[in-house]
Amino acid sequence: MQWILGIGGVLVAVVAALGVRRFMDVRAEQAVAAALHAAQPIDPPRFDEAMLEGLPEPAQRYFRFAIAPGSPLFTVADIVMEGRLSLGQADDPKWMPIQARQVLGAPNGFLWHVHAKQGGLSIAGSDAALRGSSWTRFWLAGLLPVARAGGNADHARSAFGRYVAEALFWTPAALLPMEDVKWRLLGPDSAQVTLTAFGMEQSVEVHVDGRGAPTHIVLPRWSDANPQKQFQFQPFGGDLSEYRTFDGFTVPTVVHAGNLYGTADYFPFFQVRVTSLTYPQPTKS
């Protein structure tokens, strides 16, 4: 009888410890979201095409498409998306339907909270980055931690690449020219933006059509998604489509992206559609 009580006590302690850990994860997510929302500019300047002077022509075309004249230049967005995420490879993708919410606020970071469910399998958790630190934390059925990474320079560098690229298509005002944002010409329909922040630098190239709509992006991303499981720069990118206008910003709502973009091994493991996008306005103090 004593050993049964002992095992029961251990199980209770383990469950309690996991519950505390899950609670702390939720609190951390809330803190990142609050920090990003607090970085939304109060009374930002409004878009004027004079701001584009000196930019490469494809970059000017991109901004004219993405931002309506007179729009307040908010740089933080709340995004709701749905789609599917592959847990496998191209020959056996193991797709899982996902529902996700994201706070995107370059250059400071992002929070992507996702819930995936297929059959009886339910996984929820988040990817996040804030001012040079980052994490990946996922839970099975809300009870068992199944993926935990971050807290190191490699993870932060990879996360930085992700949210700089996403800023190109969901928060274009964050990449208007300024001291830490530089643009250069690549070709008649392409330009490269480089953002420097928190000791990191990330370049992303954007390709636009005749209107200036971004059709695809490509970047050298710091990643260990390779057979050697070693961090290195390798091509990452995605195709963008189905543009909609939200509060003066015209952005793609369908994104298919993955590792090794532009090579024979490219597989778009991330496929989502934006269902809602808002630029929350901070309350004046």
C-alpha positions in Angstrom: 0.0 0.0 0.0 2.8 2.4 0.9 4.5 1.9 -2.5 1.2 2.7 -4.3 0.8 5.9 -2.2 4.4 6.7 -3.0 3.9 6.3 -6.8 0.7 8.4 -6.5 2.6 11.1 -4.7 5.3 11.2 -7.4 2.7 11.4 -10.2 0.9 14.3 -8.4 4.2 16.1 -8.0 5.1 15.6 -11.7 1.7 16.8 -12.9 1.9 19.8 -10.6 5.4 20.6 -11.9 4.2 20.4 -15.5 1.3 22.5 -14.8 3.5 25.2 -13.3 5.8 25.1 -16.3 2.8 25.4 -18.7 1.5 28.4 -16.7 5.0 30.0 -16.9 5.0 29.5 -20.7 1.6 31.2 -21.0 2.8 34.1 -18.8 5.9 34.4 -21.0 3.8 34.5 -24.2 1.6 37.2 -22.7 4.7 39.3 -21.7 6.1 39.1 -25.2 2.8 40.1 -26.8 2.5 43.1 -24.4 6.0 44.2 -25.1 5.4 44.1 -28.8 2.1 46.0 -28.6 3.8 48.6 -26.4 6.3 49.2 -29.2 3.5 50.3 -31.6 4.3 54.0 -32.4 1.9 56.5 -30.9 0.8 59.1 -33.5 3.2 57.8 -36.2 3.9 59.8 -39.3 1.7 59.2 -42.3 2.9 57.7 -45.5 4.2 60.1 -48.1 5.8 59.0 -51.3 8.6 61.6 -50.6 9.8 59.1 -48.0 10.8 56.8 -50.9 13.3 59.2 -52.4 16.6 57.5 -53.2 15.2 54.0 -53.0 15.7 51.5 -55.8 12.8 51.6 -58.2 11.5 48.1 -57.4 11.5 49.1 -53.7 9.6 52.3 -54.4 7.1 50.3 -56.5 6.7 47.8 -53.6 5.9 50.5 -51.0 3.5 52.3 -53.3 1.6 49.1 -53.7 1.8 48.1 -50.0 1.0 51.5 -48.3 -1.8 53.9 -49.3 -0.9 57.6 -49.2 -1.7 59.1 -45.8 -1.8 55.8 -43.9 -0.4 56.0 -40.4 2.8 54.0 -40.4 2.1 51.4 -37.8 4.8 48.7 -37.5 3.1 46.1 -35.2 0.3 43.8 -36.5 -2.0 41.2 -34.9 -2.5 38.4 -37.4 -4.9 35.4 -37.4 -4.1 32.6 -39.8 -5.1 29.1 -40.7 -3.5 26.5 -42.9 -1.3 23.5 -42.6 2.2 22.6 -41.3 4.2 19.6 -42.4 5.8 17.4 -39.8 7.5 15.3 -42.4 9.3 15.6 -45.8 8.0 16.1 -49.4 7.6 12.4 -50.0 5.7 11.9 -46.7 4.6 15.4 -45.5 2.4 14.4 -42.5 0.3 17.5 -42.8 -1.4 18.9 -39.7 -4.1 21.6 -39.9 -3.2 24.6 -37.8 -4.9 27.7 -36.4 -2.5 30.5 -35.3 -2.4 34.0 -33.9 0.7 36.2 -34.3 1.9 39.5 -33.0 4.6 40.8 -35.5 6.7 43.8 -34.5 10.0 44.1 -36.3 12.7 45.0 -35.3 11.7 43.9 -31.8 10.4 40.4 -32.5 7.3 38.3 -32.9 5.0 35.8 -31.1 3.4 33.0 -33.1 0.9 30.9 -31.0 -0.3 27.9 -32.9 -2.7 25.0 -32.3 -2.6 21.9 -34.4 -4.9 19.0 -34.2 -5.3 15.8 -36.3 -7.4 12.9 -35.1 -6.7 12.5 -31.4 -3.4 14.3 -31.6 -3.4 17.9 -30.3 -0.2 20.1 -30.2 -0.1 23.7 -29.0 2.6 26.2 -28.3 4.6 29.1 -29.6 7.6 30.4 -31.4 8.7 33.8 -30.1 11.6 36.3 -30.2 12.0 39.5 -28.3 15.0 41.8 -28.6 17.7 39.2 -29.2 16.2 36.3 -27.2 13.9 33.6 -28.6 12.2 30.2 -28.0 10.3 27.3 -29.4 7.9 25.6 -26.9 5.2 23.1 -27.8 3.0 20.9 -25.7 1.1 17.6 -26.5 -2.5 17.8 -25.3 -1.5 20.8 -23.1 0.2 18.4 -20.7 3.5 17.1 -22.0 6.3 19.2 -23.4 7.3 17.8 -26.8 9.6 20.5 -28.2 11.7 23.1 -26.3 14.5 25.1 -27.9 16.0 28.5 -27.7 17.9 30.6 -25.3 21.0 30.7 -27.5 22.5 32.8 -30.3 21.8 30.2 -33.1 18.1 30.1 -32.3 17.8 33.9 -32.0 19.6 34.4 -35.3 17.2 32.0 -37.1 14.1 33.6 -35.5 15.4 37.0 -36.6 15.5 35.9 -40.2 11.9 34.7 -39.9 10.4 37.9 -38.6 12.4 40.2 -40.8 11.1 38.3 -43.8 7.5 38.3 -42.5 7.7 42.1 -42.0 8.2 42.5 -45.7 4.8 41.2 -46.5 2.7 41.9 -43.3 4.2 45.1 -41.7 5.8 47.0 -44.6 6.1 50.3 -42.6 8.7 48.6 -40.4 11.1 48.4 -43.4 10.8 52.0 -44.7 14.3 53.4 -45.1 16.0 54.5 -41.8 19.3 54.2 -40.1 19.1 50.5 -39.5 17.2 49.6 -42.7 19.1 49.7 -46.0 17.8 48.9 -49.5 19.8 48.1 -52.6 18.9 47.2 -56.2 19.1 43.6 -57.4 17.3 43.7 -60.7 14.5 45.4 -62.7 11.9 43.7 -60.5 13.8 42.9 -57.3 15.5 44.7 -54.4 17.2 43.6 -51.1 16.5 45.1 -47.7 18.9 44.6 -44.8 17.8 45.2 -41.2 20.3 45.5 -38.4 19.2 45.1 -34.7 20.3 43.6 -31.5 23.7 42.6 -32.8 22.2 40.8 -35.8 21.9 41.5 -39.5 19.5 40.0 -41.9 19.0 40.6 -45.7 15.9 39.6 -47.6 15.2 40.0 -51.3 11.8 40.8 -52.5 10.5 40.2 -56.0 7.6 42.4 -57.3 5.3 42.4 -60.3 4.5 45.4 -62.4 2.1 46.8 -59.8 4.7 46.4 -57.0 3.0 43.4 -55.4 5.5 41.2 -53.7 5.3 37.8 -55.4 8.1 36.0 -53.5 10.9 36.5 -51.1 14.2 34.8 -50.6 16.7 35.1 -47.8 19.8 33.3 -46.5 18.5 32.0 -43.2 20.6 30.7 -40.3 19.1 27.2 -39.9 19.9 23.6 -38.9 17.1 22.2 -41.1 19.6 20.0 -43.0 20.8 16.4 -42.9 23.8 17.4 -40.7 21.6 19.2 -38.2 24.2 21.9 -38.2 23.4 25.7 -38.2 24.5 27.3 -41.4 23.1 29.9 -43.9 20.9 28.3 -46.5 18.2 29.6 -48.8 14.7 30.0 -47.4 11.8 31.6 -49.1 8.2 31.6 -50.1 5.5 32.5 -52.6 3.0 35.2 -51.9 -0.5 35.8 -53.3 -4.1 36.9 -52.7 -3.6 40.5 -51.7 -6.1 42.3 -49.4 -6.1 45.7 -47.9 -6.2 46.2 -44.1 -6.2 49.8 -42.7 -4.4 51.2 -45.7 -1.8 48.3 -46.0 -2.2 45.9 -49.0 -0.5 42.6 -48.1 -0.5 39.0 -49.3 -2.8 36.7 -47.4 -1.6 33.4 -48.7 2.0 32.3 -48.0 3.7 29.1 -48.9 7.3 28.9 -47.6 10.0 26.5 -46.8 13.7 25.7 -46.7 16.0 25.5 -49.7 13.9 27.8 -51.8 14.9 27.9 -55.4 16.6 24.4 -55.3 15.4 20.9 -56.2 15.0 20.2 -52.5 12.6 23.0 -51.8 9.5 21.9 -49.9 6.9 24.5 -48.7 6.2 23.0 -45.3 4.5 26.2 -44.1 1.2 27.0 -45.9 -1.2 29.5 -44.4 -4.0 31.9 -45.2 -4.5 35.1 -43.2 -8.1 35.5 -42.1 -7.7 38.7 -40.1 -5.0 41.4 -39.8 -5.2 44.5 -37.6 -2.7 47.2 -36.6 -3.5 47.8 -33.0 -3.4 51.4 -32.0 -1.8 52.1 -28.6 -3.7 54.1 -26.0 -2.2 57.5 -25.3 -1.1 58.0 -21.7 
